[in-house]
Amino acid sequence: TAFLAVLITSGPKYSERRSIIRSTWLSAAGRPPHDDIWSRFVISTGGLGAEELRSLELEQSRHRDLLLLPELRDSYENLTAKVLATYIWLDLHLDFQFALKADDDTFVRLDVLVEELRAKEPRRLYWGFFSGRGRVKSGGKWKESAWVLCDYYLPYALGGGYVISADLVRYLRLSRDYLNMWQSEDVSLGVWLAPIDVKRVHDPRFDTEYKSRGCNNKYIVTHKQSIEDMLEKHQTLAKEGKLCKEEVKLRLSYMYDWGVPPSQCCQRKDGIP
């Protein structure tokens, strides 16, 4: 059993990123007082060559923290299927209360996240940095050719890091045969949970957009981090008890206004992390 399941999507060749995460923000997981945090790096292994498979097997024998999905090839097109397959596996194999989905270029303050989750009810929670005015992408790897629901993406928490409660993971497993899959896993999750009675919690301490808003000591989750960024944050936390050597704001943030149409949800303003 676990209180929090941490799922980090990764690719076969990103062993260095996994190694840095193990030695930085994930290093407290599985040890008191965080011995009820369970974690896995999720990797699709379909179609891999013998050498790549061998090095993953070696990594697995050393760390025992990979969740390998042989039925899927590693590609952006398969990311939504990969995340759904991960949730299905999780619901079948682990007794847990919350799941954090992150990327292998995400840095997380696990201590803060867990402390706040312990005060929350483990039901119908969908917690992250939401967008309600995401333009439907018509080109590039995010191109959505099958999107017919709306002029914009439905409100969703950005995929660099978000938390959902275990009951929603079970809901996804039970509904899987009926779920449509879109190009982006975070957009897809927003649609899957759209008709459900869930508590959507928009939190600007999740810096999970397509590029980081900078460094703020209040951040719980920071996306788009290089290996050097992760090391620096980890060392600064250890030495000074704060995330940032110095705080930097690269772009403005917003609070989500749930009282207006989604296309007007998100006015960027000063003074928000």
C-alpha positions as CSV (number, residue, x, y, z in Angstrom):
1,T,0.0,0.0,0.0
2,A,1.0,3.6,-0.6
3,F,-0.2,7.0,0.3
4,L,1.1,8.6,-2.9
5,A,2.0,6.9,-6.2
6,V,4.5,8.9,-8.2
7,L,4.5,8.1,-12.0
8,I,7.2,9.7,-14.1
9,T,6.9,9.2,-17.8
10,S,10.3,8.6,-19.4
11,G,11.8,7.2,-22.6
12,P,14.3,4.4,-23.0
13,K,17.3,6.6,-23.7
14,Y,16.8,9.1,-20.7
15,S,18.6,7.0,-18.1
16,E,20.6,10.1,-17.1
17,R,17.4,12.1,-16.3
18,R,16.1,9.1,-14.2
19,S,19.4,8.9,-12.4
20,I,19.3,12.6,-11.4
21,I,15.7,12.4,-10.3
22,R,16.6,9.3,-8.1
23,S,19.4,11.2,-6.4
24,T,17.5,14.6,-6.0
25,W,13.8,15.1,-5.5
26,L,12.8,11.4,-5.4
27,S,15.6,10.4,-3.0
28,A,13.4,10.8,0.1
29,A,10.6,8.5,-1.3
30,G,10.4,5.1,0.3
31,R,12.3,6.1,3.4
32,P,10.8,7.4,6.7
33,P,8.9,9.8,7.0
34,H,8.1,9.2,3.3
35,D,8.1,5.4,3.3
36,D,4.5,5.4,2.0
37,I,5.5,7.1,-1.3
38,W,5.7,4.5,-4.1
39,S,7.4,5.6,-7.4
40,R,8.0,4.2,-10.9
41,F,9.5,5.6,-14.1
42,V,7.1,4.5,-16.9
43,I,8.8,3.4,-20.2
44,S,7.3,2.0,-23.4
45,T,9.5,-0.7,-24.7
46,G,7.6,-2.0,-27.8
47,G,9.9,-2.5,-30.8
48,L,13.2,-1.7,-28.9
49,G,16.4,-3.4,-30.1
50,A,18.2,-6.0,-28.0
51,E,20.8,-3.6,-26.7
52,E,18.3,-1.0,-25.5
53,L,16.3,-3.7,-23.8
54,R,19.4,-5.1,-22.1
55,S,20.4,-1.7,-20.7
56,L,16.8,-1.2,-19.3
57,E,16.9,-4.7,-17.8
58,L,20.2,-3.8,-16.1
59,E,18.8,-0.5,-14.8
60,Q,15.7,-2.4,-13.6
61,S,17.8,-5.0,-11.7
62,R,19.7,-2.2,-10.1
63,H,16.9,0.1,-9.1
64,R,13.6,-1.9,-9.4
65,D,11.7,1.3,-10.2
66,L,10.8,0.9,-13.8
67,L,7.3,0.2,-15.1
68,L,7.9,-1.3,-18.6
69,L,5.1,-1.3,-21.1
70,P,6.1,-3.8,-23.9
71,E,2.8,-3.4,-25.8
72,L,3.5,0.2,-26.7
73,R,6.2,1.9,-28.8
74,D,7.9,4.9,-27.3
75,S,6.5,7.9,-29.3
76,Y,4.6,11.1,-28.6
77,E,1.6,9.7,-30.5
78,N,1.4,6.9,-27.9
79,L,1.8,9.1,-24.9
80,T,-2.0,9.2,-24.1
81,A,-2.2,5.4,-24.4
82,K,0.9,5.1,-22.2
83,V,-0.6,7.3,-19.4
84,L,-3.9,5.4,-19.6
85,A,-2.1,2.0,-19.5
86,T,-0.2,3.3,-16.5
87,Y,-3.3,4.2,-14.6
88,I,-4.9,0.9,-15.4
89,W,-1.9,-1.0,-14.2
90,L,-1.8,1.1,-11.0
91,D,-5.4,0.5,-10.1
92,L,-5.0,-3.2,-10.6
93,H,-1.7,-3.6,-8.7
94,L,-1.4,-0.9,-6.0
95,D,-3.5,0.2,-3.0
96,F,-2.9,4.0,-2.9
97,Q,-4.7,7.3,-2.2
98,F,-3.3,9.8,-4.7
99,A,-1.3,9.6,-7.9
100,L,1.2,12.3,-9.1
101,K,1.9,12.2,-12.8
102,A,5.1,14.0,-13.8
103,D,7.6,14.1,-16.7
104,D,11.3,13.2,-16.4
105,D,12.2,16.9,-16.7
106,T,10.0,17.9,-13.7
107,F,11.3,18.8,-10.3
108,V,8.9,18.2,-7.3
109,R,8.9,19.3,-3.7
110,L,7.6,15.9,-2.5
111,D,7.7,17.0,1.2
112,V,5.4,20.0,0.6
113,L,3.1,18.0,-1.8
114,V,2.7,15.1,0.6
115,E,2.1,17.4,3.6
116,E,-0.7,19.2,1.7
117,L,-2.2,15.9,0.4
118,R,-2.4,14.5,3.9
119,A,-4.9,17.3,4.7
120,K,-7.0,16.6,1.7
121,E,-9.7,14.0,1.3
122,P,-8.6,11.3,-1.2
123,R,-11.7,11.6,-3.3
124,R,-12.4,13.2,-6.7
125,L,-9.4,15.5,-6.6
126,Y,-7.8,16.9,-9.8
127,W,-5.0,19.3,-8.7
128,G,-2.6,21.2,-11.0
129,F,-2.2,24.3,-13.1
130,F,-5.3,24.5,-15.3
131,S,-5.9,26.1,-18.7
132,G,-9.4,26.6,-20.2
133,R,-8.4,28.5,-23.3
134,G,-5.9,26.2,-24.9
135,R,-6.0,26.6,-28.7
136,V,-6.5,23.4,-30.6
137,K,-3.2,22.7,-32.3
138,S,-3.4,22.3,-36.0
139,G,0.2,21.4,-36.7
140,G,3.3,19.8,-35.3
141,K,3.5,16.9,-32.8
142,W,0.5,18.2,-30.9
143,K,-1.7,18.3,-33.9
144,E,-5.3,17.2,-33.1
145,S,-7.0,16.2,-36.3
146,A,-9.9,14.4,-34.5
147,W,-10.9,17.2,-32.1
148,V,-14.6,18.1,-32.6
149,L,-15.7,19.0,-29.1
150,C,-15.2,22.8,-28.9
151,D,-13.2,25.7,-30.3
152,Y,-10.7,25.3,-27.4
153,Y,-9.5,22.4,-25.4
154,L,-11.7,21.6,-22.5
155,P,-10.2,22.8,-19.1
156,Y,-7.3,20.6,-18.2
157,A,-4.4,20.5,-15.8
158,L,-1.1,20.9,-17.7
159,G,0.8,17.6,-18.0
160,G,4.2,18.7,-16.5
161,G,2.8,17.6,-13.2
162,Y,-0.7,17.0,-11.7
163,V,-2.3,15.0,-9.0
164,I,-5.5,12.9,-9.2
165,S,-7.1,10.8,-6.4
166,A,-7.3,7.0,-6.6
167,D,-11.0,6.9,-7.2
168,L,-10.5,8.8,-10.5
169,V,-7.8,6.4,-11.5
170,R,-10.3,3.6,-10.9
171,Y,-12.9,5.5,-12.9
172,L,-10.5,5.7,-15.8
173,R,-9.8,1.9,-15.7
174,L,-13.5,1.1,-15.6
175,S,-14.2,3.5,-18.5
176,R,-11.2,2.6,-20.6
177,D,-13.1,0.9,-23.5
178,Y,-15.2,4.1,-24.0
179,L,-12.4,6.7,-23.8
180,N,-11.4,8.6,-26.9
181,M,-7.6,9.3,-27.1
182,W,-6.3,12.6,-28.3
183,Q,-2.7,13.5,-29.1
184,S,-1.9,15.1,-25.7
185,E,-2.4,13.1,-22.6
186,D,-3.2,16.1,-20.4
187,V,-5.8,17.4,-22.8
188,S,-7.3,13.8,-23.0
189,L,-7.5,13.6,-19.2
190,G,-9.3,16.9,-19.0
191,V,-11.9,15.5,-21.4
192,W,-12.2,12.2,-19.6
193,L,-12.9,13.9,-16.3
194,A,-15.0,16.7,-17.8
195,P,-18.5,15.2,-17.1
196,I,-17.4,13.9,-13.7
197,D,-18.2,15.5,-10.4
198,V,-14.6,16.3,-9.5
199,K,-12.9,19.0,-7.5
200,R,-10.6,20.9,-9.9
201,V,-8.0,22.8,-7.9
202,H,-6.0,25.3,-9.9
203,D,-2.7,26.0,-8.1
204,P,-0.1,28.5,-9.4
205,R,2.5,26.7,-7.4
206,F,2.5,24.1,-10.2
207,D,4.9,25.6,-12.8
208,T,3.9,23.1,-15.4
209,E,3.4,25.1,-18.7
210,Y,5.3,24.4,-21.9
211,K,8.1,26.5,-20.5
212,S,8.9,27.4,-16.9
213,R,7.7,30.7,-15.4
214,G,11.0,30.9,-13.6
215,C,12.0,30.0,-10.0
216,N,9.8,30.8,-7.1
217,N,10.3,29.5,-3.6
218,K,6.6,28.7,-3.4
219,Y,6.7,26.3,-6.3
220,I,5.8,22.7,-5.5
221,V,6.2,21.3,-9.1
222,T,8.5,22.8,-11.7
223,H,8.5,21.6,-15.3
224,K,11.1,21.9,-18.1
225,Q,14.1,21.5,-15.8
226,S,17.6,20.5,-17.1
227,I,19.8,18.1,-15.2
228,E,21.8,21.1,-14.0
229,D,18.5,22.9,-12.8
230,M,17.5,19.8,-10.8
231,L,20.9,19.5,-9.1
232,E,21.0,23.2,-8.3
233,K,17.5,23.2,-6.8
234,H,18.3,20.0,-4.7
235,Q,21.5,21.5,-3.4
236,T,19.9,24.9,-2.6
237,L,17.1,23.1,-0.7
238,A,19.6,21.0,1.3
239,K,21.8,24.0,2.1
240,E,19.4,26.9,2.5
241,G,16.0,25.2,2.9
242,K,14.5,26.9,-0.1
243,L,14.1,26.1,-3.8
244,C,15.8,29.0,-5.6
245,K,19.3,30.5,-5.2
246,E,17.4,33.6,-6.3
247,E,13.9,34.0,-7.4
248,V,13.4,34.7,-11.1
249,K,10.1,35.6,-12.9
250,L,10.3,34.8,-16.6
251,R,6.6,35.3,-17.4
252,L,3.4,36.1,-15.5
253,S,1.1,33.6,-14.0
254,Y,-2.7,33.5,-13.3
255,M,-5.4,32.4,-11.0
256,Y,-8.1,30.4,-12.9
257,D,-11.5,32.2,-12.7
258,W,-14.1,29.4,-12.6
259,G,-16.9,32.0,-12.7
260,V,-16.5,33.0,-16.3
261,P,-16.5,31.1,-19.6
262,P,-13.3,29.0,-19.9
263,S,-11.9,31.2,-22.8
264,Q,-11.8,34.1,-20.3
265,C,-10.5,32.0,-17.4
266,C,-6.9,33.0,-17.3
267,Q,-5.8,36.6,-17.1
268,R,-2.0,36.8,-16.4
269,K,-1.2,39.2,-13.6
270,D,1.6,40.3,-11.4
271,G,1.9,39.0,-7.9
272,I,1.0,35.4,-8.6
273,P,3.7,32.7,-8.4
